[in-house]
Amino acid sequence: MKCALFCGLHAWFGTLLGTVSAVAVSVCHPVSAKAQDIMRDQGGISSPLLSRCAGKFGAQLRAGDNAFPLLSLMGVPWMAIERTDQTVDGAHVAAIVTGTGVRTRRRGQVVGLRYRCLIDDKGDAVSFTWNYLLPERHEALPPAVVVRGTAYYRPRTQLPQGAELRVQIIDQALDPPELLTEAVVRSAWEEPIPFGLRLPQDTKLEGRKLAIAVRLARGSSPLYGLKEPQALNLDQLQRPIDLMIDSVVAGTSRELSSLRP
């Protein structure tokens, strides 16, 4: 059985966050067939474990505030997934996901955070722990290339619980396309939905064929999305991007399952 290794650690949003990186050690252990299927299911992000962790975090925030404004977790290249084999509080933990993200408080304050998420052998998040990144502790992150935007969805309707916005920036100059950065956003679903992405500061952008892919989905089921990734030029990275995503008819959305992290 092949072991997956994802490297990195990062946060984004506003001017608060920047780039941080880490390396996870990959260890091979038995994982159930169901968990393997879940981990292979792309669903508009590099790993569905990112969605599972965001869902666990959202459930925690919703318990204290049913209309929490927004949270976001970063995926490639800022997420690390480590395969493991241990028991924590009676649960068999098959993977540990670490990374950074942000949450928005009711008064609009955006705060960065670092998290650790435990995944069981069924592919479910059984624990999500996190702490704020505090400037007074010298935890400010270095700057990065920030891409901000908002997504509008039509027709407007009440979204099911567990729906989330998944945003990726890809390089279509390569075959298959290369995934450069991504984020998962959960909120109380006021429209438009804000999102933020960060590219590593040392990313060489000249010569790339950049595009942004957006999907509003619940699990592996797309609800809204762009029919095709929308091309981006370098000037557009410097200003907010407004996107209109349409209702998805089964079988009509383009899958980017061949993206290279």
GIQUIPE-V556261 format. One record per residue. N is the residue number from 1. RES is the residue in one small letter. D_FIRST is the distance of its C-alpha to the first C-alpha in Angstrom with 1 decimal. Layout:
n->(N;N)
res->(RES;RES)
d_first->(D_FIRST;D_FIRST)
This chain:
n->(1;2;3;4;5;6;7;8;9;10;11;12;13;14;15;16;17;18;19;20;21;22;23;24;25;26;27;28;29;30;31;32;33;34;35;36;37;38;39;40;41;42;43;44;45;46;47;48;49;50;51;52;53;54;55;56;57;58;59;60;61;62;63;64;65;66;67;68;69;70;71;72;73;74;75;76;77;78;79;80;81;82;83;84;85;86;87;88;89;90;91;92;93;94;95;96;97;98;99;100;101;102;103;104;105;106;107;108;109;110;111;112;113;114;115;116;117;118;119;120;121;122;123;124;125;126;127;128;129;130;131;132;133;134;135;136;137;138;139;140;141;142;143;144;145;146;147;148;149;150;151;152;153;154;155;156;157;158;159;160;161;162;163;164;165;166;167;168;169;170;171;172;173;174;175;176;177;178;179;180;181;182;183;184;185;186;187;188;189;190;191;192;193;194;195;196;197;198;199;200;201;202;203;204;205;206;207;208;209;210;211;212;213;214;215;216;217;218;219;220;221;222;223;224;225;226;227;228;229;230;231;232;233;234;235;236;237;238;239;240;241;242;243;244;245;246;247;248;249;250;251;252;253;254;255;256;257;258;259;260;261)
res->(m;k;c;a;l;f;c;g;l;h;a;w;f;g;t;l;l;g;t;v;s;a;v;a;v;s;v;c;h;p;v;s;a;k;a;q;d;i;m;r;d;q;g;g;i;s;s;p;l;l;s;r;c;a;g;k;f;g;a;q;l;r;a;g;d;n;a;f;p;l;l;s;l;m;g;v;p;w;m;a;i;e;r;t;d;q;t;v;d;g;a;h;v;a;a;i;v;t;g;t;g;v;r;t;r;r;r;g;q;v;v;g;l;r;y;r;c;l;i;d;d;k;g;d;a;v;s;f;t;w;n;y;l;l;p;e;r;h;e;a;l;p;p;a;v;v;v;r;g;t;a;y;y;r;p;r;t;q;l;p;q;g;a;e;l;r;v;q;i;i;d;q;a;l;d;p;p;e;l;l;t;e;a;v;v;r;s;a;w;e;e;p;i;p;f;g;l;r;l;p;q;d;t;k;l;e;g;r;k;l;a;i;a;v;r;l;a;r;g;s;s;p;l;y;g;l;k;e;p;q;a;l;n;l;d;q;l;q;r;p;i;d;l;m;i;d;s;v;v;a;g;t;s;r;e;l;s;s;l;r;p)
d_first->(0.0;3.7;6.5;9.6;12.9;16.2;19.4;23.0;25.5;28.6;31.4;33.9;37.1;40.7;41.7;40.3;36.7;35.1;32.1;30.1;26.8;24.3;21.0;18.2;16.0;12.3;10.9;7.6;8.7;8.5;9.5;11.7;11.5;14.6;13.2;10.4;13.3;15.5;13.4;13.3;17.0;18.9;22.4;24.2;22.2;19.1;17.5;19.0;18.5;21.6;23.5;22.7;23.9;27.0;27.7;27.7;30.0;32.2;32.7;33.8;36.3;37.5;38.4;41.0;41.9;41.2;42.1;40.3;40.8;37.4;34.1;31.5;28.1;26.8;23.4;22.4;23.4;24.7;21.8;19.2;16.1;14.8;12.0;13.8;14.7;18.4;21.3;23.9;27.0;25.6;22.5;18.9;17.6;14.0;14.8;18.0;19.5;22.5;25.0;28.6;30.7;34.3;36.4;40.0;42.6;45.4;47.9;45.7;44.5;41.0;39.1;35.9;33.3;30.3;27.7;24.9;23.0;20.9;18.4;17.8;15.1;17.0;16.7;20.4;22.2;23.9;25.6;27.0;29.2;31.1;34.1;36.5;36.7;40.3;42.5;44.7;41.8;41.3;38.0;39.0;36.4;37.3;38.2;36.0;36.6;37.1;37.0;38.7;39.4;40.1;38.9;41.4;40.3;42.5;43.7;43.7;42.8;41.5;37.8;35.7;34.4;31.0;31.7;30.8;31.5;28.6;29.8;28.2;29.8;28.3;29.4;30.1;31.3;27.8;25.9;23.7;25.4;24.3;24.1;26.5;26.9;26.7;28.0;28.1;31.7;33.0;36.7;39.6;39.6;42.9;43.3;42.6;39.2;39.0;35.9;35.2;32.7;32.5;31.6;31.2;34.7;33.8;32.3;34.3;35.4;37.8;36.7;34.0;34.3;33.7;33.3;32.7;30.7;31.7;30.6;32.0;29.6;28.7;25.1;23.8;27.5;29.5;33.2;34.7;33.7;34.8;34.8;33.7;32.8;36.1;37.0;38.0;40.3;40.6;43.8;42.1;39.7;42.9;44.1;42.9;41.2;42.3;40.1;41.0;38.1;38.9;37.8;34.8;35.3;32.2;30.8;32.9;30.9;29.0;25.3;23.9;20.2;19.9;21.1;19.8;19.6)
